[in-house]
Amino acid sequence: MDLPGIKLFDLTGRVAIITGGSKGLGLAMAAGLASAGCKTVIVNRNSEEGDDAAKKLNDQYDPESIFISADVTNEEEVNAMVEKVMAKYGRIDILINSAGINIRGAIDELKYEDFKKVMRVNVDGTWLASKAVVPHMKKNKSGKIINIASTLGLVGLANRTPYTSSKGAVVQMTRALGLELASSNINVNGICPGPFLTEMNIPIADSPEAKNFIVGATAMGRWGELKEIQGAALFLASDASSYMAGSMVTVDAGWVAK
């Protein structure tokens, strides 16, 4: 019996694209992969943030991290970004769809444009990036696509109709795409983070809602630290997850279990 042990998590020589990778959970996951030897490509629309993120990764982990500016809701920009990665590295092994936004509010206070904007980034962006990398992964006969959903794609929360709808769609997209690509040796799985203290959540961190419900809903009674998402990302990006398809990994301090 072969016992590969820790080498299962070695990503040396592999190439990962992380959308929304310049900050928050995206940057934390990029750092996790870079620490395992992966070449990382940070993608977002903010050049200053993206360049800074790539520099941090290069300084600490990986001399081949780069930033490419692209709007995940723009098909032409996404396709151009993927072609740039292929031109530089010649392969794409991992895609983490982490780009996402959240607009909160009661349904009778939100505008239709708010709903469409969240769906466009969170759902369309995930679909477009996945579509762009799949032909290259099929040609290479392997690949890992990791979609960042949310516990709010599995359970409900008032005043979050745009976000919960989008993340529920990401969950179902992950399941369907996992089945579709399994025969091509491409593992598509997702992560459902619970309440992490990201830039997106800082505005509500000290609100009564956050203290009484969001944090109170977890068994651990606290916000997640960014580094605590890295293990799940590394697992799904590595050979350790080779027998998984369309699965959702919850990293939520027991929110869904509770």
KOLPA-532472 format. One record per residue (C-alpha): residue in one letter; x, y, z. Coordinates in steps of 0.25 Angstrom, whole numbers, padded with zeros to 4 digits, always signed. Layout:
BEGIN
AXYZ ...
This chain:
BEGIN
M+0000+0000+0000 D+0005+0014-0004 L+0006+0023+0008 P+0009+0037+0002 G+0006+0045+0014 I+0009+0060+0014 K+0013+0060+0000 L-0002+0060-0003 F-0002+0075+0000 D+0010+0079-0008 L+0006+0088-0019 T+0020+0091-0024 G+0020+0094-0039 R+0005+0096-0040 V-0002+0109-0044 A-0014+0115-0037 I-0023+0126-0041 I-0030+0133-0029 T-0041+0143-0033 G-0043+0154-0022 G-0030+0150-0017 S-0024+0163-0013 K-0030+0164+0001 G-0039+0156+0011 L-0041+0141+0009 G-0036+0142-0005 L-0022+0147-0001 A-0022+0137+0011 M-0025+0125+0002 A-0014+0130-0008 A-0004+0131+0003 G-0008+0117+0008 L-0006+0111-0006 A+0007+0119-0008 S+0013+0114+0005 A+0011+0100-0001 G+0019+0103-0014 C+0008+0108-0023 K+0010+0119-0033 T-0001+0129-0030 V-0009+0138-0040 I-0016+0149-0032 V-0028+0155-0040 N-0037+0167-0037 R-0040+0180-0043 N-0032+0189-0033 S-0018+0190-0039 E-0012+0196-0026 E-0018+0185-0017 G-0014+0174-0027 D+0000+0178-0029 D+0002+0180-0014 A-0004+0166-0011 A+0005+0159-0021 K+0017+0167-0015 K+0014+0162-0001 L+0013+0147-0006 N+0026+0149-0014 D+0033+0154-0002 Q+0028+0144+0008 Y+0026+0131-0001 D+0027+0131-0016 P+0036+0138-0026 E+0026+0135-0037 S+0013+0141-0032 I+0007+0152-0041 F-0005+0161-0042 I-0014+0162-0054 S-0025+0172-0055 A-0039+0167-0059 D-0054+0169-0056 V-0060+0155-0054 T-0073+0160-0059 N-0067+0163-0073 E-0065+0151-0082 E-0055+0157-0091 E-0046+0161-0079 V-0047+0148-0072 N-0043+0141-0085 A-0032+0150-0087 M-0027+0148-0073 V-0027+0133-0075 E-0019+0134-0088 K-0009+0143-0080 V-0007+0132-0070 M-0006+0121-0081 A+0005+0130-0088 K+0013+0131-0075 Y+0012+0118-0069 G+0007+0108-0079 R-0004+0102-0070 I-0015+0105-0060 D-0016+0095-0049 I-0025+0102-0039 L-0036+0112-0040 I-0042+0118-0027 N-0054+0127-0030 S-0054+0136-0018 A-0058+0149-0024 G-0071+0154-0017 I-0079+0165-0012 N-0090+0167-0002 I-0101+0177-0002 R-0110+0177+0011 G-0124+0182+0013 A-0139+0179+0014 I-0145+0175+0000 D-0154+0187+0000 E-0142+0196+0003 L-0133+0190-0008 K-0133+0194-0022 Y-0133+0183-0033 E-0120+0188-0038 D-0114+0184-0024 F-0119+0170-0026 K-0114+0169-0040 K-0100+0174-0036 V-0098+0164-0026 M-0103+0153-0035 R-0094+0158-0046 V-0081+0157-0038 N-0084+0145-0029 V-0091+0136-0039 D-0087+0141-0053 G-0073+0143-0049 T-0072+0129-0044 W-0078+0123-0056 L-0069+0132-0066 A-0056+0128-0059 S-0060+0114-0058 K-0064+0113-0073 A-0050+0120-0077 V-0041+0110-0070 V-0048+0097-0073 P-0043+0095-0087 H-0029+0096-0082 M-0031+0087-0070 K-0038+0077-0080 K-0026+0078-0089 N-0017+0075-0077 K-0026+0064-0072 S-0027+0070-0058 G-0031+0082-0050 K-0037+0087-0037 I-0048+0098-0037 I-0052+0103-0023 N-0064+0112-0022 I-0065+0121-0010 A-0080+0120-0006 S-0085+0123+0009 T-0092+0117+0020 L-0103+0127+0015 G-0104+0118+0003 L-0109+0107+0012 V-0117+0114+0022 G-0125+0127+0022 L-0123+0141+0028 A-0132+0153+0028 N-0129+0165+0020 R-0119+0157+0011 T-0127+0153-0001 P-0117+0157-0012 Y-0105+0150-0004 T-0113+0138+0000 S-0119+0136-0014 S-0105+0137-0020 K-0098+0128-0011 G-0109+0117-0012 A-0107+0118-0027 V-0092+0116-0025 V-0095+0104-0017 Q-0103+0098-0028 M-0094+0102-0039 T-0083+0095-0031 R-0091+0082-0030 A-0095+0082-0045 L-0081+0085-0050 G-0075+0075-0040 L-0083+0064-0047 E-0081+0070-0061 L-0066+0070-0060 A-0063+0058-0051 S-0060+0049-0063 S-0050+0059-0068 N-0042+0057-0055 I-0046+0072-0051 N-0050+0073-0037 V-0060+0084-0034 N-0064+0086-0020 G-0067+0098-0011 I-0065+0104+0002 C-0076+0110+0011 P-0069+0120+0020 G-0076+0125+0033 P-0075+0138+0039 F-0060+0143+0036 L-0056+0157+0040 T-0053+0161+0026 E-0054+0175+0020 M-0068+0172+0015 N-0072+0169+0030 I-0065+0180+0037 P-0076+0190+0036 I-0086+0181+0044 A-0076+0174+0053 D-0080+0182+0065 S-0095+0183+0062 P-0105+0177+0071 E-0109+0167+0060 A-0094+0162+0059 K-0092+0160+0074 N-0106+0154+0076 F-0108+0146+0064 I-0096+0145+0054 V-0086+0141+0064 G-0096+0135+0074 A-0100+0125+0063 T-0086+0119+0064 A-0083+0108+0074 M-0070+0115+0076 G-0076+0129+0079 R-0066+0137+0071 W-0062+0142+0057 G-0053+0133+0049 E-0038+0138+0046 L-0034+0139+0032 K-0023+0128+0034 E-0034+0118+0038 I-0039+0117+0023 Q-0025+0113+0018 G-0026+0098+0022 A-0039+0096+0014 A-0034+0103+0002 L-0021+0095+0002 F-0028+0082+0004 L-0037+0084-0008 A-0026+0090-0017 S-0017+0077-0014 D-0017+0063-0018 A-0023+0060-0004 S-0037+0063-0010 S-0036+0054-0022 Y-0049+0046-0018 M-0058+0058-0017 A-0068+0064-0027 G-0078+0075-0024 S-0076+0075-0009 M-0077+0087+0000 V-0067+0088+0012 T-0073+0097+0023 V-0063+0105+0031 D-0073+0112+0040 A-0070+0109+0055 G-0082+0100+0055 W-0092+0109+0050 V-0099+0100+0040 A-0098+0088+0050 K-0104+0096+0061 
